[in-house]
Amino acid sequence: MKAIVYSNFGNTDVLQTAEQTKPLIEPNEVLVKIKAFSINPMDWKIRKGEMKLMSGSKFPKHTGADFAGIIEAIGSSVSNFKIGDEVFGVVKNIMKEGASSEYTAVPSSLVWKKPKNISFAQAASIPIAGTAAVTAIAKMGKINSKTSILVNGATGGFGMFLLQLLKQYGANVTAVTSTKSIEYAKKWGANTVIDYTKENILLQRTAYDIIIDLSGRLGYKNAKKIMKPKSIFLNPTPQPIEIPFSILKNFFTSKKHIVVLSSPGTSHTTILLDAVNNGLDIEISKVFPFAQYKEAYQYAEKGGYIGKTTIEIN
């Protein structure tokens, strides 16, 4: 089978295709013929060596974490799926494994049946970004109509799920995005939209109960300027050193810095599937063919697009 691999850390130039043996499955696993996989910021953070402490430096490495496809084989202890089922899922260890191949073998607990009303590309976009959104909301604590929330970088894959899921809480959500994305932010549920190309959010007089920085460009230090005395800053894109330091700093301030780390599981996916069945919008900015994988990662890493970017395998 064909797979995308790399043998040293670097930019998209290190990516290459390789012929590999189709994986064998354990009794608790399923073999999925992949139809599409999603691109996430974690992919290039690992590839560039920013996550060495967790990913290790053993090569070759794969890329891609979440996928959608068709079950081709099932392990002897798997009873909740059958051959031919259309599913979506996530690899077991996103730091050391990858979904960027024609087949993947994963535990059956990490795949779920694909809703019939969405495409493989849309389904492949759910696990990582969707789980991050569900986890972030859980970290926010009690949310109601009086809760003011600022979502910075609100119309990428993470923001797409987050804005729509927040609607059910009735919170007062302000989305920060670009001019071309304003209508999407409104459609997905933002009460107020700020165009960062025309307005600096740090210069406004409004203060927030919760700020979540999806772009990774605002930072806790800047966000404190527009946080209420008792508030939280959610950081889903932390540098490794920020994880222990944020915990220590929180003992000395009422403006809390909370790192959001998530791992897809059935509890998260149940929430997401309910939302999809109730009309949650999954916007795919661009779908690339497998042969254009380098162009796909280059496009994704530039950012500024709406929703998700995916790669299809025919």
C-alpha positions as semicolon CSV with decimal commas, in nm:
position;residue;x (nm);y (nm);z (nm)
1;M;0,000;0,000;0,000
2;K;0,103;0,363;-0,050
3;A;0,172;0,579;0,255
4;I;0,301;0,931;0,319
5;V;0,612;0,922;0,538
6;Y;0,911;1,134;0,635
7;S;1,257;1,036;0,756
8;N;1,369;1,359;0,923
9;F;1,209;1,667;1,074
10;G;1,141;1,960;0,842
11;N;0,896;2,140;0,615
12;T;0,677;1,980;0,348
13;D;0,985;1,893;0,141
14;V;1,060;1,600;0,374
15;L;0,728;1,431;0,291
16;Q;0,739;1,143;0,045
17;T;0,536;0,840;-0,056
18;A;0,652;0,488;0,023
19;E;0,529;0,136;-0,043
20;Q;0,446;-0,042;0,282
21;T;0,290;-0,372;0,380
22;K;-0,083;-0,367;0,446
23;P;-0,117;-0,383;0,827
24;L;-0,233;-0,696;1,007
25;I;-0,505;-0,661;1,268
26;E;-0,521;-0,768;1,631
27;P;-0,837;-0,938;1,767
28;N;-0,974;-0,602;1,891
29;E;-0,894;-0,411;1,571
30;V;-1,050;-0,333;1,235
31;L;-0,875;-0,280;0,902
32;V;-1,003;0,034;0,730
33;K;-0,954;0,114;0,364
34;I;-0,908;0,490;0,390
35;K;-1,111;0,715;0,162
36;A;-1,011;1,049;0,316
37;F;-0,800;1,189;0,596
38;S;-0,791;1,531;0,757
39;I;-0,506;1,778;0,807
40;N;-0,456;1,925;1,156
41;P;-0,197;2,171;1,297
42;M;-0,058;1,887;1,508
43;D;0,059;1,719;1,185
44;W;0,314;1,985;1,101
45;K;0,407;2,057;1,462
46;I;0,515;1,695;1,493
47;R;0,680;1,695;1,148
48;K;0,881;2,010;1,226
49;G;1,012;1,859;1,548
50;E;0,821;2,089;1,785
51;M;0,678;1,791;1,975
52;K;0,992;1,574;2,002
53;L;0,942;1,510;2,373
54;M;0,613;1,333;2,297
55;S;0,663;1,206;1,942
56;G;1,020;1,083;1,980
57;S;1,280;1,093;1,704
58;K;1,238;0,747;1,556
59;F;1,190;0,744;1,179
60;P;1,022;0,695;0,942
61;K;0,713;0,874;1,070
62;H;0,364;0,902;0,926
63;T;0,134;1,202;0,925
64;G;-0,242;1,245;0,967
65;A;-0,453;1,148;1,268
66;D;-0,821;1,127;1,172
67;F;-0,969;0,948;0,874
68;A;-1,282;0,801;0,715
69;G;-1,319;0,488;0,508
70;I;-1,467;0,142;0,471
71;I;-1,401;-0,158;0,696
72;E;-1,225;-0,433;0,503
73;A;-1,155;-0,678;0,785
74;I;-1,250;-0,720;1,151
75;G;-1,069;-0,883;1,441
76;S;-1,203;-1,195;1,607
77;S;-1,327;-1,008;1,917
78;V;-1,498;-0,722;1,730
79;S;-1,878;-0,752;1,729
80;N;-2,007;-0,397;1,673
81;F;-1,890;-0,361;1,311
82;K;-1,906;-0,565;0,993
83;I;-1,709;-0,568;0,669
84;G;-1,835;-0,295;0,439
85;D;-1,935;-0,051;0,714
86;E;-1,854;0,313;0,637
87;V;-1,671;0,456;0,937
88;F;-1,458;0,744;1,061
89;G;-1,200;0,739;1,334
90;V;-0,858;0,827;1,470
91;V;-0,527;0,644;1,501
92;K;-0,435;0,502;1,842
93;N;-0,130;0,723;1,906
94;I;-0,135;1,052;1,714
95;M;0,223;1,124;1,820
96;K;0,369;0,808;1,670
97;E;0,121;0,678;1,410
98;G;-0,050;0,821;1,102
99;A;-0,359;0,790;0,885
100;S;-0,195;0,906;0,562
101;S;-0,203;0,568;0,391
102;E;-0,435;0,347;0,189
103;Y;-0,512;0,126;0,492
104;T;-0,494;0,156;0,868
105;A;-0,546;-0,093;1,151
106;V;-0,702;0,060;1,462
107;P;-0,887;-0,059;1,774
108;S;-1,260;-0,079;1,709
109;S;-1,312;0,159;2,003
110;L;-1,155;0,437;1,794
111;V;-1,389;0,414;1,494
112;W;-1,754;0,512;1,463
113;K;-2,016;0,461;1,193
114;K;-2,022;0,745;0,942
115;P;-2,350;0,935;0,919
116;K;-2,506;0,883;0,577
117;N;-2,570;1,254;0,529
118;I;-2,203;1,357;0,520
119;S;-1,913;1,275;0,289
120;F;-1,597;1,082;0,376
121;A;-1,403;1,411;0,373
122;Q;-1,649;1,566;0,619
123;A;-1,644;1,260;0,845
124;A;-1,263;1,256;0,848
125;S;-1,274;1,615;0,977
126;I;-1,467;1,531;1,293
127;P;-1,245;1,346;1,547
128;I;-0,954;1,582;1,624
129;A;-1,114;1,926;1,577
130;G;-1,452;1,815;1,707
131;T;-1,309;1,653;2,020
132;A;-1,099;1,963;2,088
133;A;-1,416;2,176;2,075
134;V;-1,608;1,945;2,311
135;T;-1,313;1,939;2,552
136;A;-1,276;2,318;2,543
137;I;-1,642;2,366;2,633
138;A;-1,604;2,126;2,926
139;K;-1,309;2,336;3,049
140;M;-1,524;2,651;3,038
141;G;-1,735;2,536;3,331
142;K;-2,092;2,665;3,367
143;I;-2,195;2,869;3,064
144;N;-2,513;3,073;3,032
145;S;-2,652;3,380;2,857
146;K;-2,445;3,608;3,082
147;T;-2,114;3,440;2,993
148;S;-1,905;3,649;2,753
149;I;-1,672;3,440;2,536
150;L;-1,412;3,559;2,286
151;V;-1,307;3,305;2,021
152;N;-0,989;3,422;1,845
153;G;-0,931;3,258;1,507
154;A;-1,290;3,143;1,498
155;T;-1,352;2,997;1,153
156;G;-1,094;2,722;1,109
157;G;-1,179;2,360;1,179
158;F;-1,172;2,393;1,558
159;G;-1,373;2,715;1,556
160;M;-1,628;2,571;1,315
161;F;-1,721;2,303;1,569
162;L;-1,680;2,528;1,874
163;L;-1,910;2,810;1,757
164;Q;-2,187;2,570;1,659
165;L;-2,166;2,369;1,981
166;L;-2,166;2,686;2,193
167;K;-2,498;2,795;2,043
168;Q;-2,688;2,551;2,263
169;Y;-2,564;2,725;2,578
170;G;-2,688;3,069;2,475
171;A;-2,358;3,233;2,569
172;N;-2,265;3,575;2,434
173;V;-1,996;3,477;2,181
174;T;-1,765;3,718;2,001
175;A;-1,575;3,568;1,707
176;V;-1,252;3,715;1,573
177;T;-1,189;3,629;1,209
178;S;-1,101;3,772;0,867
179;T;-1,325;3,969;0,633
180;K;-1,403;3,672;0,408
181;S;-1,509;3,457;0,705
182;I;-1,753;3,696;0,875
183;E;-2,067;3,538;0,729
184;Y;-1,954;3,190;0,836
185;A;-1,893;3,309;1,193
186;K;-2,244;3,454;1,202
187;K;-2,398;3,142;1,048
188;W;-2,223;2,921;1,304
189;G;-2,364;3,119;1,595
190;A;-2,144;3,416;1,689
191;N;-2,337;3,708;1,840
192;T;-2,067;3,956;1,746
193;V;-1,794;3,930;1,482
194;I;-1,471;4,130;1,484
195;D;-1,267;4,158;1,164
196;Y;-0,906;4,143;1,282
197;T;-0,787;4,307;0,959
198;K;-0,977;4,624;1,061
199;E;-0,984;4,620;1,441
200;N;-0,734;4,532;1,714
201;I;-0,922;4,341;1,982
202;L;-0,666;4,445;2,244
203;L;-0,764;4,808;2,198
204;Q;-1,135;4,760;2,264
205;R;-1,290;4,829;2,602
206;T;-1,481;4,501;2,634
207;A;-1,358;4,242;2,883
208;Y;-1,445;3,872;2,869
209;D;-1,518;3,586;3,106
210;I;-1,354;3,336;2,872
211;I;-1,102;3,380;2,592
212;I;-0,997;3,091;2,372
213;D;-0,710;3,147;2,129
214;L;-0,745;2,910;1,835
215;S;-0,496;3,097;1,617
216;G;-0,211;3,066;1,867
217;R;-0,122;3,431;1,798
218;L;-0,291;3,614;2,084
219;G;-0,128;3,447;2,384
220;Y;-0,210;3,464;2,753
221;K;0,010;3,768;2,816
222;N;-0,185;3,980;2,567
223;A;-0,522;3,827;2,650
224;K;-0,494;3,938;3,014
225;K;-0,555;4,296;2,894
226;I;-0,913;4,209;2,796
227;M;-0,996;3,948;3,062
228;K;-1,227;4,014;3,355
229;P;-1,072;3,992;3,706
230;K;-1,199;3,636;3,747
231;S;-1,174;3,475;3,404
232;I;-1,002;3,201;3,206
233;F;-0,779;3,188;2,901
234;L;-0,801;2,859;2,713
235;N;-0,490;2,756;2,522
236;P;-0,539;2,463;2,281
237;T;-0,201;2,516;2,110
238;P;0,047;2,522;2,400
239;Q;0,420;2,500;2,374
240;P;0,540;2,201;2,583
241;I;0,689;2,431;2,848
242;E;0,356;2,612;2,893
243;I;0,182;2,302;3,028
244;P;0,357;2,286;3,369
245;F;0,411;2,663;3,394
246;S;0,042;2,743;3,344
247;I;-0,049;2,520;3,638
248;L;0,206;2,692;3,862
249;K;0,104;3,046;3,762
250;N;-0,263;2,977;3,829
251;F;-0,192;2,963;4,204
252;F;-0,107;3,333;4,197
253;T;-0,372;3,490;3,970
254;S;-0,749;3,497;3,927
255;K;-0,700;3,517;3,549
256;K;-0,644;3,149;3,485
257;H;-0,438;3,004;3,199
258;I;-0,590;2,667;3,111
259;V;-0,421;2,431;2,865
260;V;-0,667;2,229;2,655
261;L;-0,543;1,881;2,571
262;S;-0,787;1,637;2,415
263;S;-0,805;1,275;2,304
264;P;-1,096;1,146;2,094
265;G;-1,326;0,895;2,259
266;T;-1,683;0,770;2,246
267;S;-1,815;1,028;2,496
268;H;-1,694;1,313;2,276
269;T;-1,804;1,149;1,954
270;T;-2,157;1,085;2,083
271;I;-2,198;1,461;2,133
272;L;-2,055;1,532;1,789
273;L;-2,271;1,271;1,612
274;D;-2,581;1,412;1,779
275;A;-2,482;1,756;1,652
276;V;-2,420;1,624;1,299
277;N;-2,758;1,451;1,299
278;N;-2,915;1,783;1,405
279;G;-2,760;1,970;1,114
280;L;-2,411;2,072;1,228
281;D;-2,231;2,225;0,930
282;I;-1,892;2,078;0,835
283;E;-1,728;2,310;0,584
284;I;-1,442;2,170;0,375
285;S;-1,228;2,447;0,234
286;K;-1,049;2,223;-0,013
287;V;-1,016;1,853;-0,090
288;F;-0,684;1,746;-0,243
289;P;-0,616;1,419;-0,426
290;F;-0,358;1,190;-0,267
291;A;-0,102;1,271;-0,537
292;Q;-0,106;1,638;-0,430
293;Y;-0,029;1,574;-0,064
294;K;0,256;1,827;-0,051
295;E;0,036;2,099;-0,197
296;A;-0,233;2,004;0,057
297;Y;-0,003;2,048;0,355
298;Q;0,139;2,371;0,215
299;Y;-0,215;2,505;0,174
300;A;-0,313;2,401;0,527
301;E;-0,002;2,545;0,689
302;K;-0,060;2,888;0,533
303;G;-0,390;2,907;0,723
304;G;-0,657;3,166;0,660
305;Y;-0,905;2,920;0,514
306;I;-1,255;2,837;0,637
307;G;-1,325;2,499;0,800
308;K;-1,105;2,202;0,721
309;T;-0,863;2,077;0,456
310;T;-0,864;1,709;0,361
311;I;-0,692;1,460;0,131
312;E;-0,887;1,191;-0,055
313;I;-0,756;0,853;-0,159
314;N;-0,927;0,706;-0,466
